[in-house]
């Protein structure tokens, strides 16, 4: 991702966060742990999310607050605080990094990690988690499509990307084999569509914003790569013509 493009289209974020996709092999395929946030308070009220939260100074331990090492420590801490599971930080596989749209209510850049669930019983933090469920990614997406589950775009896209996994070993091997994929977002159409940085319309919009306002804008509509999530109706539609990653 071009750092100049990212800085111009997404003003400085207010902090960093980490999220953990816990995986297990279920009777009908790979399952992920989703946690329901309280409906009356906190971040993402009423949404089903992966465990995680903001990186703090103790997580940084002298490293950059927005670095991978700090995010790894935050992922371990937040998973224990929210669902009571103890993770080995060295086993966490980073696979995506999300920069929210400029007008997002809480602008934290977030590193997503994946890991096989360790032994231990779930212990939900009552102030942060209303409920938790192990679900196949495709079942969670079906619930969302039917209006029965609130998901945010990073969660939805991650579930979409994992829906084809044959096993936890296969999913982790695939994620390890790739780089950490950036998702720099721009909200358009009154928030009913998210564009990511490879989308031709994202690039065209950036160029329009940077153009001298005295010069007429007579360029044709953008054509080319598409990397977007259309959210104007259920089910959401994900378009990625890049042929790689999620």
Helices and strands as residue ranges (DSSP letters): H 3-9, E 15-26, E 29-36, E 48-49, E 52-54, H 57-60, H 68-83, G 89-91, E 93-99, E 108-116, E 131-135, H 137-145, H 153-162, H 168-177, E 181-188, E 193-196, H 200-210, E 227-230, E 237-240
